[in-house]
Amino acid sequence: MKVSRDFGIVVRRAALAAKEVDLSTVMAEFKLRTYFDESNSLISLGPFFGGDAADECLRSLKRLGLTYIDDCFIFDGFVPDWCSFEVF
């Protein structure tokens, strides 16, 4: 699954199910119409343009009951445009 290099957020589907979290409010709050990408076990959100926007989204996810690192994380890196990342 692809992850945005511009402050992408990865969320585990199992965590969403276990904690009965609905991402629709977060998607609406941050004006995300679709996931950046998704797999059977993960959801990729983004890109978030700037660390402040990603941090605010992470705070929203925490308010819904998700735990940073165990359930979701922010991917951030300084890489050239020709470089992409995936998580499994």
C-alpha positions as CSV (number, residue, x, y, z in Angstrom):
1,M,0.0,0.0,0.0
2,K,1.3,3.4,-0.9
3,V,1.9,6.1,1.8
4,S,2.2,9.8,1.1
5,R,5.6,11.2,1.7
6,D,4.0,14.5,2.5
7,F,3.0,13.8,6.1
8,G,1.0,10.7,5.3
9,I,-0.9,8.9,8.1
10,V,-1.2,5.1,8.2
11,V,-4.0,3.5,10.3
12,R,-4.5,-0.2,11.1
13,R,-7.9,-1.5,10.1
14,A,-7.8,-4.0,13.1
15,A,-7.5,-1.1,15.5
16,L,-10.5,0.7,13.8
17,A,-12.6,-2.4,14.2
18,A,-11.5,-3.2,17.8
19,K,-12.1,0.3,19.0
20,E,-15.2,0.8,16.8
21,V,-13.8,3.9,15.2
22,D,-15.5,5.4,12.2
23,L,-13.1,7.4,10.0
24,S,-15.9,9.3,8.2
25,T,-15.8,12.3,10.7
26,V,-12.0,12.6,10.3
27,M,-12.3,12.3,6.5
28,A,-14.9,15.1,6.5
29,E,-13.0,17.3,8.9
30,F,-9.9,17.2,6.8
31,K,-11.8,17.3,3.5
32,L,-10.5,13.9,2.3
33,R,-12.9,12.4,-0.2
34,T,-11.0,9.1,-0.5
35,Y,-8.1,7.3,1.1
36,F,-4.7,7.9,-0.3
37,D,-4.4,4.1,-0.6
38,E,-5.6,1.0,1.2
39,S,-4.9,-2.6,1.7
40,N,-6.7,-5.4,3.6
41,S,-5.0,-4.4,6.8
42,L,-4.1,-0.7,6.5
43,I,-5.5,2.6,5.4
44,S,-3.3,5.4,4.2
45,L,-4.5,9.0,4.6
46,G,-3.0,12.2,3.1
47,P,-1.2,14.0,1.9
48,F,-1.3,16.5,4.6
49,F,0.6,19.7,3.6
50,G,2.5,20.6,6.6
51,G,3.2,19.0,10.0
52,D,0.6,21.0,11.7
53,A,-2.2,19.6,9.6
54,A,-0.9,16.0,10.1
55,D,-0.6,16.6,13.9
56,E,-4.2,18.0,14.0
57,C,-5.4,14.8,12.2
58,L,-3.5,12.7,14.6
59,R,-5.1,14.5,17.5
60,S,-8.5,13.8,16.0
61,L,-7.6,10.1,15.7
62,K,-6.5,10.0,19.3
63,R,-9.8,11.6,20.4
64,L,-11.5,8.7,18.7
65,G,-9.5,6.3,20.8
66,L,-6.6,5.3,18.6
67,T,-3.1,5.1,20.1
68,Y,-0.1,6.6,18.3
69,I,2.3,3.9,17.0
70,D,0.2,0.9,18.0
71,D,-2.8,1.9,15.9
72,C,-1.6,4.7,13.6
73,F,1.5,6.8,12.7
74,I,2.7,9.8,10.7
75,F,5.1,9.1,7.9
76,D,7.3,12.1,7.2
77,G,10.5,12.4,5.2
78,F,12.5,14.6,2.9
79,V,12.7,12.7,-0.3
80,P,12.9,13.6,-4.0
81,D,9.7,13.5,-6.2
82,W,10.8,10.4,-8.0
83,C,10.8,8.4,-4.7
84,S,7.7,6.6,-3.3
85,F,7.1,4.5,-0.2
86,E,4.9,1.5,0.6
87,V,3.9,-0.2,3.9
88,F,2.9,-3.8,4.3
